């Protein structure tokens, strides 16, 4: 009987280590990516609103070309901007169109964050349940 119990405990521990923990790490990483996208759109929205509020129709700026190499850029008309909509595509939007797109995209990102948060909570609950099963198999007193 002890051998069967030890095998069950070992299978439960392997399930936690090989399946649940990697799934948890992956779900957290995916949620973090969505948080990064959310921040990018939030920053873009704030910048567009600042351009609108200050009636900025042209500007000069430094653009990072990569590896911290910058170049002077002149933007003659800021009323149209290109927004990355995914898969390498950029769409030319007016400020109001961009703000509408950003609002819709933020709603989608909020839903994705909620979905990943629920998934993470579910995986954590599964880990806790398996650990409780191991504790019962080992006949250890309940810890708080």
DSSP file (Angstrom, degrees, kcal/mol; ACC not computed):
  #  RESIDUE AA STRUCTURE BP1 BP2  ACC     N-H-->O    O-->H-N    N-H-->O    O-->H-N    TCO  KAPPA ALPHA  PHI   PSI    X-CA   Y-CA   Z-CA
    1    1 A X     >        0   0    0      0, 0.0     4,-2.1     0, 0.0     5,-0.1   0.000 360.0 360.0 360.0 -38.2    0.0    0.0    0.0
    2    2 A X  H  >  +     0   0    0      1,-0.2     4,-2.6     2,-0.2     5,-0.2   0.869 360.0  54.0 -65.0 -35.8    2.8    2.4    0.8
    3    3 A X  H  > S+     0   0    0      2,-0.2     4,-2.2     1,-0.2    -1,-0.2   0.914 108.6  48.1 -65.3 -42.3    4.4    1.8   -2.7
    4    4 A X  H  > S+     0   0    0      2,-0.2     4,-2.2     1,-0.2    -1,-0.2   0.913 112.1  49.9 -64.0 -42.2    1.1    2.7   -4.4
    5    5 A X  H  X S+     0   0    0     -4,-2.1     4,-2.6     1,-0.2    -2,-0.2   0.918 110.1  50.3 -62.2 -44.6    0.8    5.8   -2.3
    6    6 A X  H  X S+     0   0    0     -4,-2.6     4,-2.5     1,-0.2    -1,-0.2   0.885 110.0  50.6 -62.4 -38.8    4.4    6.8   -3.1
    7    7 A X  H  X S+     0   0    0     -4,-2.2     4,-2.4     2,-0.2    -1,-0.2   0.901 110.7  49.0 -66.1 -40.5    3.7    6.3   -6.8
    8    8 A X  H  X S+     0   0    0     -4,-2.2     4,-2.6     2,-0.2    -2,-0.2   0.931 111.8  49.0 -63.0 -45.2    0.6    8.5   -6.7
    9    9 A X  H  X S+     0   0    0     -4,-2.6     4,-2.6     1,-0.2    -2,-0.2   0.922 111.4  49.7 -60.4 -43.8    2.5   11.2   -4.8
   10   10 A X  H  X S+     0   0    0     -4,-2.5     4,-2.5     1,-0.2    -1,-0.2   0.906 111.0  49.1 -63.0 -41.8    5.3   11.1   -7.4
   11   11 A X  H  X S+     0   0    0     -4,-2.4     4,-2.3     2,-0.2    -2,-0.2   0.907 111.9  49.0 -64.9 -41.2    2.7   11.3  -10.3
   12   12 A X  H  X S+     0   0    0     -4,-2.6     4,-2.3     2,-0.2    -2,-0.2   0.930 112.1  48.3 -62.6 -45.1    1.0   14.3   -8.6
   13   13 A X  H  X S+     0   0    0     -4,-2.6     4,-2.7     1,-0.2    -2,-0.2   0.903 112.0  49.2 -62.8 -41.0    4.4   16.1   -8.1
   14   14 A X  H  X S+     0   0    0     -4,-2.5     4,-3.2     2,-0.2     5,-0.4   0.890 109.3  53.0 -64.5 -38.8    5.4   15.4  -11.7
   15   15 A X  H  X>S+     0   0    0     -4,-2.3     5,-2.0     2,-0.2     4,-1.8   0.916 112.4  44.6 -62.3 -43.2    2.0   16.8  -12.9
   16   16 A X  I  <>S+     0   0    0     -4,-2.3     5,-2.8     3,-0.2     6,-0.3   0.947 120.2  40.3 -64.8 -47.9    2.5   20.0  -10.9
   17   17 A X  I  <5S+     0   0    0     -4,-2.7     5,-0.3     1,-0.2    -2,-0.2   0.866 124.8  33.9 -72.0 -37.8    6.2   20.4  -12.0
   18   18 A X  I  <5S+     0   0    0     -4,-3.2    -3,-0.2    -5,-0.2    -1,-0.2   0.699 134.1  15.3 -95.0 -20.5    5.9   19.4  -15.6
   19   19 A X  I  X5S+     0   0    0     -4,-1.8     4,-2.0    -5,-0.4    -3,-0.2   0.765 123.8  39.8-118.2 -57.7    2.4   20.7  -16.5
   20   20 A X  I  ><S+     0   0    0     -5,-2.0     4,-2.4     2,-0.2    -3,-0.2   0.927 114.7  48.3 -70.2 -45.5    0.8   23.1  -14.1
   21   21 A X  H  ><S+     0   0    0     -5,-2.8     4,-2.5    -6,-0.2     5,-0.2   0.932 113.9  46.4 -63.7 -45.5    3.9   25.3  -13.2
   22   22 A X  H  > S+     0   0    0     -5,-0.3     4,-2.5    -6,-0.3    -1,-0.2   0.900 112.5  51.8 -61.6 -37.4    5.0   25.7  -16.9
   23   23 A X  H  X S+     0   0    0     -4,-2.0     4,-2.5     2,-0.2    -2,-0.2   0.906 110.3  49.1 -62.5 -40.2    1.3   26.6  -17.8
   24   24 A X  H  X S+     0   0    0     -4,-2.4     4,-2.4     2,-0.2    -2,-0.2   0.928 111.3  48.4 -64.8 -45.6    1.3   29.1  -15.0
   25   25 A X  H  X S+     0   0    0     -4,-2.5     4,-2.2     1,-0.2    -2,-0.2   0.913 113.2  48.5 -61.2 -42.5    4.6   30.7  -16.1
   26   26 A X  H  X S+     0   0    0     -4,-2.5     4,-2.5     2,-0.2    -2,-0.2   0.923 111.0  49.4 -64.7 -44.7    3.3   30.9  -19.7
   27   27 A X  H  X S+     0   0    0     -4,-2.5     4,-2.3     1,-0.2    -1,-0.2   0.898 111.6  49.1 -63.2 -40.4    0.0   32.4  -18.8
   28   28 A X  H  X S+     0   0    0     -4,-2.4     4,-2.2     2,-0.2    -1,-0.2   0.908 111.4  49.8 -65.0 -41.1    1.7   35.1  -16.7
   29   29 A X  H  X S+     0   0    0     -4,-2.2     4,-1.8     2,-0.2    -2,-0.2   0.903 111.1  49.0 -64.2 -41.1    4.1   35.9  -19.5
   30   30 A X  H  X S+     0   0    0     -4,-2.5     4,-1.8     2,-0.2    -2,-0.2   0.907 110.9  49.6 -65.5 -41.4    1.2   36.2  -22.0
   31   31 A X  H  X S+     0   0    0     -4,-2.3     4,-2.3     1,-0.2    -1,-0.2   0.893 108.4  53.9 -64.4 -38.4   -0.7   38.5  -19.6
   32   32 A X  H  X S+     0   0    0     -4,-2.2     4,-2.1     1,-0.2    -1,-0.2   0.877 105.8  53.2 -62.6 -37.5    2.4   40.6  -19.2
   33   33 A X  H  X S+     0   0    0     -4,-1.8     4,-2.2     2,-0.2    -1,-0.2   0.905 108.9  49.0 -62.9 -40.8    2.7   41.0  -23.0
   34   34 A X  H  X S+     0   0    0     -4,-1.8     4,-2.6     1,-0.2    -2,-0.2   0.896 108.2  54.0 -66.9 -38.4   -0.9   42.2  -23.1
   35   35 A X  H  X S+     0   0    0     -4,-2.3     4,-2.2     2,-0.2    -1,-0.2   0.904 107.9  51.1 -59.4 -40.4   -0.1   44.7  -20.3
   36   36 A X  H  X S+     0   0    0     -4,-2.1     4,-2.1     2,-0.2    -2,-0.2   0.924 110.4  47.9 -63.1 -44.4    2.8   46.0  -22.4
   37   37 A X  H  X S+     0   0    0     -4,-2.2     4,-2.3     1,-0.2     5,-0.2   0.908 109.9  53.4 -61.5 -41.2    0.4   46.5  -25.4
   38   38 A X  H  X S+     0   0    0     -4,-2.6     4,-2.3     1,-0.2    -1,-0.2   0.901 108.5  49.5 -60.5 -41.6   -2.1   48.2  -23.2
   39   39 A X  H  X S+     0   0    0     -4,-2.2     4,-2.7     2,-0.2    -1,-0.2   0.899 108.6  53.1 -65.1 -40.7    0.6   50.6  -22.0
   40   40 A X  H  X S+     0   0    0     -4,-2.1     4,-2.3     1,-0.2    -2,-0.2   0.931 112.3  43.9 -60.5 -46.6    1.7   51.4  -25.6
   41   41 A X  H  X S+     0   0    0     -4,-2.3     4,-2.6     2,-0.2    -1,-0.2   0.871 112.2  53.1 -68.1 -35.7   -1.9   52.2  -26.6
   42   42 A X  H  X S+     0   0    0     -4,-2.3     4,-2.3    -5,-0.2    -2,-0.2   0.919 110.7  47.1 -63.7 -43.0   -2.4   54.3  -23.4
   43   43 A X  H  X S+     0   0    0     -4,-2.7     4,-2.4     2,-0.2    -2,-0.2   0.911 112.2  50.0 -63.9 -42.8    0.7   56.3  -24.2
   44   44 A X  H  X S+     0   0    0     -4,-2.3     4,-2.6     2,-0.2     5,-0.2   0.917 110.2  50.4 -62.5 -43.3   -0.3   56.8  -27.8
   45   45 A X  H  X S+     0   0    0     -4,-2.6     4,-2.5     1,-0.2    -1,-0.2   0.924 110.9  48.7 -60.3 -45.3   -3.8   58.0  -26.7
   46   46 A X  H  X S+     0   0    0     -4,-2.3     4,-2.1     1,-0.2    -1,-0.2   0.899 111.7  49.9 -62.7 -41.1   -2.2   60.5  -24.2
   47   47 A X  H  X S+     0   0    0     -4,-2.4     4,-2.3     2,-0.2    -2,-0.2   0.909 111.0  48.4 -65.0 -42.3    0.1   61.8  -26.9
   48   48 A X  H  X S+     0   0    0     -4,-2.6     4,-2.6     1,-0.2    -2,-0.2   0.922 111.3  50.5 -63.6 -42.8   -2.7   62.3  -29.4
   49   49 A X  H  X S+     0   0    0     -4,-2.5     4,-2.9     1,-0.2    -1,-0.2   0.885 110.0  50.6 -63.3 -37.7   -4.8   64.0  -26.8
   50   50 A X  H  X S+     0   0    0     -4,-2.1     4,-2.3     2,-0.2    -1,-0.2   0.904 109.8  50.2 -65.1 -41.0   -1.8   66.3  -26.0
   51   51 A X  H  <>S+     0   0    0     -4,-2.3     5,-2.2     2,-0.2     4,-0.4   0.927 114.4  44.9 -61.4 -44.4   -1.4   67.1  -29.7
   52   52 A X  H ><5S+     0   0    0     -4,-2.6     3,-1.1     3,-0.2    -2,-0.2   0.942 113.2  49.2 -64.0 -48.2   -5.1   67.9  -30.0
   53   53 A X  H 3<5S+     0   0    0     -4,-2.9    -1,-0.2     1,-0.3    -2,-0.2   0.873 118.2  39.5 -61.8 -38.5   -5.2   70.0  -26.8
   54   54 A X  T 3<5S-     0   0    0     -4,-2.3    -1,-0.3    -5,-0.2    -2,-0.2   0.378 105.9-126.8 -93.8   4.2   -2.2   72.1  -27.8
   55   55 A X  T < 5 +     0   0    0     -3,-1.1     2,-0.7    -4,-0.4    -3,-0.2   0.884  42.4 174.3  51.8  45.5   -3.2   72.3  -31.5
   56   56 A X      < +     0   0    0     -5,-2.2    -1,-0.2    -6,-0.2     3,-0.1  -0.743  13.5 166.1 -84.8 116.3    0.2   71.0  -32.7
   57   57 A X        +     0   0    0     -2,-0.7    21,-2.1     1,-0.3    22,-0.4   0.534  66.8  20.3-108.7 -10.2    0.0   70.5  -36.4
   58   58 A X        +     0   0    0     19,-0.2     2,-0.3    20,-0.1    -1,-0.3  -0.984  66.9 172.6-151.6 155.0    3.8   70.1  -37.1
   59   59 A X  E     -A   75   0A   0     16,-2.1    16,-3.4    -2,-0.3     2,-0.4  -0.994  26.7-133.1-159.1 161.2    6.8   69.1  -35.0
   60   60 A X  E     +A   74   0A   0     -2,-0.3     2,-0.3    14,-0.2    14,-0.2  -0.960  37.8 158.1-116.0 137.8   10.5   68.3  -35.0
   61   61 A X  E     -A   73   0A   0     12,-2.9    12,-3.4    -2,-0.4     2,-0.4  -0.940  41.7-105.6-150.8 168.6   11.7   65.3  -33.0
   62   62 A X  E     -A   72   0A   0     -2,-0.3     2,-0.5    10,-0.2    10,-0.2  -0.886  31.5-155.5-100.6 134.7   14.4   62.8  -32.6
   63   63 A X  E     -A   71   0A   0      8,-2.8     8,-1.7    -2,-0.4     2,-0.6  -0.941  15.4-128.8-114.2 129.9   13.7   59.3  -33.8
   64   64 A X  E     -A   70   0A   0     -2,-0.5     6,-0.2     6,-0.2     3,-0.1  -0.674  20.1-173.6 -77.5 116.5   15.5   56.2  -32.4
   65   65 A X  E     -     0   0A   0      4,-3.8    -1,-0.2    -2,-0.6     5,-0.1   0.564  57.6 -79.6 -85.3  -9.9   16.8   54.2  -35.4
   66   66 A X  E >  S+A   69   0A   0      3,-0.6     3,-1.5    -3,-0.0    -1,-0.3  -0.292 110.9  48.6 121.4 151.4   17.9   51.4  -33.2
   67   67 A X  T 3  S-     0   0    0      1,-0.3     3,-0.1    -2,-0.1    -2,-0.0   0.822 130.5 -65.1  54.5  34.2   20.9   50.8  -30.9
   68   68 A X  T 3  S+     0   0    0      1,-0.2     2,-0.6     0, 0.0    -1,-0.3   0.809  97.8 142.4  59.2  32.7   20.4   54.2  -29.4
   69   69 A X  E <   -A   66   0A   0     -3,-1.5    -4,-3.8     2,-0.0    -3,-0.6  -0.927  32.8-164.0-102.1 122.9   21.2   55.9  -32.7
   70   70 A X  E     -A   64   0A   0     -2,-0.6     2,-0.3    -6,-0.2    -6,-0.2  -0.754  11.9-167.1-113.1 154.9   18.9   59.0  -33.2
   71   71 A X  E     -A   63   0A   0     -8,-1.7    -8,-2.8    -2,-0.3     2,-0.3  -0.994  29.5-109.7-138.6 142.9   18.0   61.1  -36.2
   72   72 A X  E     -A   62   0A   0     -2,-0.3     2,-0.4   -10,-0.2   -10,-0.2  -0.545  37.9-170.6 -70.5 132.3   16.2   64.4  -36.5
   73   73 A X  E     -A   61   0A   0    -12,-3.4   -12,-2.9    -2,-0.3     2,-0.5  -0.991  13.2-155.8-129.2 136.5   12.8   64.1  -38.0
   74   74 A X  E     -A   60   0A   0     -2,-0.4     2,-0.7   -14,-0.2   -14,-0.2  -0.948   4.1-162.9-110.0 127.3   10.4   66.8  -39.1
   75   75 A X  E     -A   59   0A   0    -16,-3.4   -16,-2.1    -2,-0.5     3,-0.2  -0.915   4.6-173.7-110.7 104.7    6.7   66.0  -39.2
   76   76 A X  S    S+     0   0    0     -2,-0.7     2,-0.4     1,-0.2    -1,-0.1   0.803  77.0  27.3 -71.7 -28.2    5.0   68.6  -41.4
   77   77 A X    >   +     0   0    0      3,-0.1     3,-0.6     1,-0.1    -1,-0.2  -0.886  56.4 174.4-139.2 105.8    1.4   67.4  -40.6
   78   78 A X  T 3   +     0   0    0    -21,-2.1   -20,-0.1    -2,-0.4    -1,-0.1   0.469  64.6  90.3 -88.0  -1.7    0.6   65.6  -37.3
   79   79 A X  T 3  S+     0   0    0    -22,-0.4    16,-0.8     1,-0.1     2,-0.4   0.689  87.7  51.9 -71.2 -15.5   -3.1   65.5  -38.0
   80   80 A X  E <  S+B   94   0B   0     -3,-0.6     2,-0.3    14,-0.2    14,-0.2  -0.984  72.4 178.1-119.8 130.9   -2.6   62.1  -39.7
   81   81 A X  E     -B   93   0B   0     12,-3.0    12,-3.5    -2,-0.4     2,-0.5  -0.943  27.7-125.1-130.9 154.0   -0.7   59.3  -37.9
   82   82 A X  E     -B   92   0B   0     -2,-0.3     2,-0.4    10,-0.2    10,-0.2  -0.862  26.2-164.2 -97.9 128.4    0.1   55.7  -38.7
   83   83 A X  E     -B   91   0B   0      8,-2.4     8,-2.4    -2,-0.5     2,-0.6  -0.946  22.7-122.8-116.5 131.9   -1.0   53.2  -36.1
   84   84 A X  E     +B   90   0B   0     -2,-0.4     6,-0.2     6,-0.2     3,-0.1  -0.616  29.3 178.6 -71.6 115.3    0.4   49.6  -36.0
   85   85 A X  E     -     0   0B   0      4,-2.4    -1,-0.2    -2,-0.6     5,-0.1   0.335  51.1 -89.3-102.2   5.5   -2.8   47.5  -36.2
   86   86 A X  E >  S+B   89   0B   0      3,-0.7     3,-2.1     0, 0.0    -1,-0.3  -0.183 101.3  59.9 108.6 160.0   -0.9   44.2  -36.1
   87   87 A X  T 3  S-     0   0    0      1,-0.3     3,-0.1    -3,-0.1    -3,-0.0   0.752 127.7 -61.4  55.9  28.0    0.8   41.7  -38.5
   88   88 A X  T 3  S+     0   0    0      1,-0.3     2,-0.4     0, 0.0    -1,-0.3   0.550 103.8 131.8  80.4   7.9    3.1   44.5  -39.7
   89   89 A X  E <   -B   86   0B   0     -3,-2.1    -4,-2.4     2,-0.0    -3,-0.7  -0.768  36.6-167.4 -97.6 139.4    0.3   46.6  -41.0
   90   90 A X  E     -B   84   0B   0     -2,-0.4     2,-0.4    -6,-0.2    -6,-0.2  -0.986   7.4-153.6-124.4 134.5    0.0   50.3  -40.3
   91   91 A X  E     -B   83   0B   0     -8,-2.4    -8,-2.4    -2,-0.4     2,-0.7  -0.896  17.5-125.5-112.9 137.3   -3.1   52.4  -41.0
   92   92 A X  E     +B   82   0B   0     -2,-0.4     2,-0.3   -10,-0.2   -10,-0.2  -0.723  41.2 176.1 -80.9 113.2   -3.2   56.1  -41.7
   93   93 A X  E     -B   81   0B   0    -12,-3.5   -12,-3.0    -2,-0.7     2,-0.2  -0.863  30.8-128.7-118.1 150.6   -5.7   57.6  -39.2
   94   94 A X  E  >  -B   80   0B   0     -2,-0.3     4,-2.7   -14,-0.2     5,-0.2  -0.451  45.6 -97.1 -78.9 171.2   -6.8   61.1  -38.3
   95   95 A X  H  > S+     0   0    0    -16,-0.8     4,-2.5     1,-0.2     5,-0.2   0.931 125.5  45.9 -58.0 -47.2   -6.6   61.9  -34.6
   96   96 A X  H  > S+     0   0    0      1,-0.2     4,-2.2     2,-0.2    -1,-0.2   0.900 113.1  49.5 -66.5 -40.1  -10.3   61.1  -34.0
   97   97 A X  H  > S+     0   0    0      2,-0.2     4,-2.6     1,-0.2    -1,-0.2   0.915 111.6  49.5 -62.8 -41.7  -10.1   57.8  -36.0
   98   98 A X  H  X S+     0   0    0     -4,-2.7     4,-2.9     1,-0.2    -2,-0.2   0.911 109.9  50.5 -64.1 -42.4   -7.0   56.8  -34.0
   99   99 A X  H  X S+     0   0    0     -4,-2.5     4,-2.2    -5,-0.2    -1,-0.2   0.892 111.2  49.0 -64.0 -38.8   -8.7   57.6  -30.7
  100  100 A X  H  X S+     0   0    0     -4,-2.2     4,-2.1     2,-0.2    -2,-0.2   0.929 113.1  47.1 -64.1 -45.0  -11.7   55.5  -31.7
  101  101 A X  H  X S+     0   0    0     -4,-2.6     4,-2.7     1,-0.2    -2,-0.2   0.922 111.7  50.7 -62.0 -44.1   -9.5   52.6  -32.8
  102  102 A X  H  X S+     0   0    0     -4,-2.9     4,-2.9     1,-0.2    -1,-0.2   0.901 108.6  52.0 -62.4 -41.6   -7.4   52.8  -29.6
  103  103 A X  H  X S+     0   0    0     -4,-2.2     4,-1.9     2,-0.2    -1,-0.2   0.928 112.2  45.5 -60.6 -45.5  -10.6   52.8  -27.4
  104  104 A X  H  X S+     0   0    0     -4,-2.1     4,-1.8     1,-0.2    -2,-0.2   0.914 114.4  48.5 -64.0 -42.1  -11.8   49.6  -29.2
  105  105 A X  H  X S+     0   0    0     -4,-2.7     4,-2.6     1,-0.2    -2,-0.2   0.885 108.4  53.9 -66.6 -38.2   -8.4   48.0  -28.9
  106  106 A X  H  X S+     0   0    0     -4,-2.9     4,-2.5     2,-0.2    -1,-0.2   0.886 106.6  52.5 -63.2 -38.5   -8.2   48.9  -25.2
  107  107 A X  H  X S+     0   0    0     -4,-1.9     4,-2.0     2,-0.2    -1,-0.2   0.916 110.6  47.6 -61.7 -42.8  -11.5   47.2  -24.6
  108  108 A X  H  X S+     0   0    0     -4,-1.8     4,-2.2     1,-0.2    -2,-0.2   0.918 111.9  49.4 -64.9 -43.0  -10.2   44.0  -26.3
  109  109 A X  H  X S+     0   0    0     -4,-2.6     4,-2.5     1,-0.2    -2,-0.2   0.888 107.9  54.4 -64.6 -38.4   -7.0   44.2  -24.3
  110  110 A X  H  X S+     0   0    0     -4,-2.5     4,-2.3     1,-0.2    -1,-0.2   0.914 108.9  48.7 -59.6 -43.3   -9.0   44.6  -21.1
  111  111 A X  H  X S+     0   0    0     -4,-2.0     4,-2.5     2,-0.2    -2,-0.2   0.903 110.6  50.8 -64.0 -40.6  -10.9   41.4  -21.9
  112  112 A X  H  X S+     0   0    0     -4,-2.2     4,-2.7     2,-0.2     5,-0.2   0.910 109.6  50.3 -63.4 -41.2   -7.7   39.5  -22.7
  113  113 A X  H  X S+     0   0    0     -4,-2.5     4,-2.5     1,-0.2    -1,-0.2   0.919 110.8  49.2 -62.4 -43.5   -6.2   40.6  -19.4
  114  114 A X  H  X S+     0   0    0     -4,-2.3     4,-2.3     2,-0.2    -2,-0.2   0.912 111.3  50.1 -61.5 -42.4   -9.3   39.4  -17.5
  115  115 A X  H  X S+     0   0    0     -4,-2.5     4,-2.4     1,-0.2    -2,-0.2   0.932 112.8  45.5 -62.6 -46.2   -9.2   36.1  -19.4
  116  116 A X  H  X S+     0   0    0     -4,-2.7     4,-2.8     2,-0.2    -1,-0.2   0.879 111.1  53.7 -65.6 -36.6   -5.5   35.5  -18.5
  117  117 A X  H  X S+     0   0    0     -4,-2.5     4,-2.2    -5,-0.2    -1,-0.2   0.913 110.3  46.8 -64.5 -41.5   -6.2   36.6  -14.9
  118  118 A X  H  X S+     0   0    0     -4,-2.3     4,-2.4     2,-0.2    -2,-0.2   0.910 112.5  50.4 -64.3 -41.8   -9.0   34.0  -14.6
  119  119 A X  H  X S+     0   0    0     -4,-2.4     4,-2.5     2,-0.2    -2,-0.2   0.921 110.4  49.4 -61.8 -44.2   -6.7   31.3  -16.2
  120  120 A X  H  X S+     0   0    0     -4,-2.8     4,-2.5     1,-0.2    -1,-0.2   0.917 111.3  49.1 -61.3 -44.3   -3.9   32.1  -13.8
  121  121 A X  H  X S+     0   0    0     -4,-2.2     4,-2.2     1,-0.2    -1,-0.2   0.889 111.1  50.9 -62.8 -39.1   -6.3   31.9  -10.8
  122  122 A X  H  X S+     0   0    0     -4,-2.4     4,-2.3     2,-0.2    -2,-0.2   0.919 110.5  47.6 -64.7 -44.4   -7.6   28.5  -12.2
  123  123 A X  H  X S+     0   0    0     -4,-2.5     4,-2.5     1,-0.2    -2,-0.2   0.914 111.5  50.8 -64.6 -41.9   -4.1   27.1  -12.5
  124  124 A X  H  X S+     0   0    0     -4,-2.5     4,-2.4     1,-0.2    -1,-0.2   0.899 110.1  50.5 -61.7 -39.4   -3.1   28.3   -9.0
  125  125 A X  H  X S+     0   0    0     -4,-2.2     4,-2.5     2,-0.2    -2,-0.2   0.893 109.6  50.5 -65.2 -39.4   -6.3   26.6   -7.7
  126  126 A X  H  X S+     0   0    0     -4,-2.3     4,-2.6     2,-0.2     5,-0.2   0.915 110.2  49.7 -64.1 -42.3   -5.4   23.4   -9.5
  127  127 A X  H  X S+     0   0    0     -4,-2.5     4,-2.6     1,-0.2    -2,-0.2   0.929 112.1  48.1 -61.1 -44.4   -1.8   23.5   -8.0
  128  128 A X  H  X S+     0   0    0     -4,-2.4     4,-2.2     1,-0.2    -2,-0.2   0.901 111.1  50.8 -63.1 -40.7   -3.3   24.1   -4.5
  129  129 A X  H  X S+     0   0    0     -4,-2.5     4,-2.1     2,-0.2    -2,-0.2   0.913 111.8  46.6 -64.5 -43.1   -5.8   21.2   -5.0
  130  130 A X  H  X S+     0   0    0     -4,-2.6     4,-2.4     2,-0.2    -2,-0.2   0.912 111.8  51.2 -65.6 -41.7   -3.0   18.8   -6.1
  131  131 A X  H  X S+     0   0    0     -4,-2.6     4,-2.4     1,-0.2    -1,-0.2   0.879 109.2  51.3 -62.7 -36.6   -0.8   19.9   -3.2
  132  132 A X  H  X S+     0   0    0     -4,-2.2     4,-2.4     2,-0.2    -1,-0.2   0.892 108.6  51.5 -66.1 -39.1   -3.8   19.3   -0.9
  133  133 A X  H  X S+     0   0    0     -4,-2.1     4,-2.3     2,-0.2    -2,-0.2   0.902 110.0  48.9 -62.7 -41.2   -4.2   15.8   -2.4
  134  134 A X  H  X S+     0   0    0     -4,-2.4     4,-2.3     2,-0.2    -2,-0.2   0.916 109.8  52.3 -62.9 -43.1   -0.5   15.1   -1.8
  135  135 A X  H  X>S+     0   0    0     -4,-2.4     5,-2.2     1,-0.2     4,-0.7   0.917 110.2  48.0 -60.3 -43.1   -0.8   16.3    1.8
  136  136 A X  H ><5S+     0   0    0     -4,-2.4     3,-0.6     1,-0.2    -1,-0.2   0.903 110.5  51.4 -64.8 -40.4   -3.7   14.0    2.4
  137  137 A X  H 3<5S+     0   0    0     -4,-2.3    -1,-0.2     1,-0.3    -2,-0.2   0.869 112.5  45.8 -63.6 -34.8   -1.8   11.1    0.9
  138  138 A X  H 3<5S-     0   0    0     -4,-2.3    -1,-0.3    -5,-0.2    -2,-0.2   0.584 108.0-132.5 -81.1  -9.5    1.1   11.8    3.2
  139  139 A X  T <<5 +     0   0    0     -4,-0.7     2,-0.2    -3,-0.6    -3,-0.2   0.891  48.3 160.2  57.4  43.6   -1.4   12.1    6.0
  140  140 A X      < -     0   0    0     -5,-2.2    -1,-0.2    -6,-0.1     3,-0.1  -0.626  47.1 -96.6 -90.2 153.0    0.2   15.4    7.2
  141  141 A X        -     0   0    0     -2,-0.2     2,-0.1     1,-0.1    -1,-0.1  -0.382  49.7 -93.6 -67.0 150.1   -1.7   17.9    9.4
  142  142 A X        -     0   0    0     -2,-0.0     2,-0.3    -3,-0.0    -1,-0.1  -0.417  40.2-149.7 -67.7 133.6   -3.4   20.7    7.5
  143  143 A X              0   0    0     -2,-0.1    -1,-0.0     1,-0.1    -3,-0.0  -0.755 360.0 360.0-103.2 153.4   -1.3   23.9    7.3
  144  144 A X              0   0    0     -2,-0.3    -1,-0.1     0, 0.0    -2,-0.0   0.431 360.0 360.0-103.8 360.0   -2.7   27.4    7.1
